C-alpha cells in the first residue's frame, strides 16, 4: 500500500511538540510538505520529519495545490484555523486542525459545513480525550453508571504558567487567553462525558488582574505586560437545554495553591466522578458511600499497532484510521464547534455584563 502523503501547515511549537512526532509513529503515513510564514521553520521541520524530497512553502495555498497530498495538519494561530481548514477541505484534503476549532462560532460552523459539503474528514486536536482516565470515564458514562449527568465542572486552572512564547498573549491572533487555550480542553472533555451539546444560556466573567504585574514568578519566565492583551483568568456558568449546569474555570495566572489542568468533574443521579486526585468514581453501595479509584499503572488495551499510550499519539492514529478505513472521526467537528460557541458566549457575556442566550 502506498503511503498517505501529508502536509503540515504551521511549523511552530504545537507542530513540533505534538503533531509531527505523533505522525512519525504512523507507518502508513509520510510527511512530504511543510509550510510556515517563517521559511526557516518549515525548512527545519522538513529536515527533521520529512521525506528526502519534502517540499517547503511559505504560502499554504501553494501546498494545497499538490494533488498527491491526502491530508493536512493545521497548526497555526487560532485566527487562521477557519480559512486555512476550509481551503484545505475545498482542495480535497482531510484535515486535523489543532484546538480550538476557531475564534468564533460562525467560523467553526463554516468549517463544519465545508467538511459536510466536501465529504472530507475534519477533526479537532482535543487529545485529552485519549488519556487513560478520560477513556475509562467515558466508558462509565456510556454504560450509564453515573445515570443522568446534570452537574459538571470543566477545570483548567494554572497558578503561574503563562505561555510567553509565540502569539499566546496576542488577542488578535488567538482570540483570548487561558479560556480559549486550556479551558477549551476541559470544556471539550466535559461535554463529551455528558454527551450534551445543546447550551441554552451562558454567563461569563474574565479578569486581567495579574497580567500587568512584573516579577510574577511565572513558570516560563516573566511576561511583557505591554504585550499581554488577553485575560489571565476567565469563568463561565452554562445552563444546557435539558437544565444541566456546567461551571467552566480557567486561568494562566491565579492565586491558588492547588492548580488543576484539563480535568472534569461530573455528577449524575446514580454516581459521580472527578479527576482531582486521579480518576475517582463515587456512588452508594450497600447503604454506604463508596469511592473507587481505577489503576492506570497496569497495562491497557493496545488500540493501534505501533502506537504508544500517549494521548496525542493515539489521537493521531485514530485520525488516520478514519482516513484510511473510512471510519468516523472521534472528535467530531459538530461537537468542537459547540465548544467554541460556549467559549465565545463566555467572552461576550464577560464584555457586556449580560447573559448570552443561545438560540441556534
Secondary structure as UniProt FT lines:
FT   STRAND          4..9
FT   HELIX           13..14
FT   HELIX           15..19
FT   HELIX           20..23
FT   TURN            24..25
FT   TURN            27..28
FT   STRAND          29..35
FT   HELIX           39..49
FT   STRAND          50..57
FT   HELIX           60..64
FT   TURN            67..68
FT   STRAND          71..74
FT   HELIX           78..80
FT   HELIX           81..90
FT   TURN            91..92
FT   STRAND          94..98
FT   HELIX           105..118
FT   STRAND          122..125
FT   HELIX           127..130
FT   HELIX           132..142
FT   TURN            143..144
FT   STRAND          149..157
FT   TURN            166..169
FT   HELIX           171..174
FT   HELIX           179..183
FT   HELIX           184..194
FT   STRAND          199..207
FT   TURN            211..212
FT   TURN            219..220
FT   HELIX           225..227
FT   STRAND          233..240
FT   TURN            241..242
FT   STRAND          245..251
FT   STRAND          260..268
FT   STRAND          272..274
FT   TURN            276..277
FT   STRAND          280..285
FT   TURN            286..287
FT   STRAND          288..292
FT   TURN            305..306
FT   HELIX           311..325
FT   HELIX           333..352
FT   STRAND          356..357
//
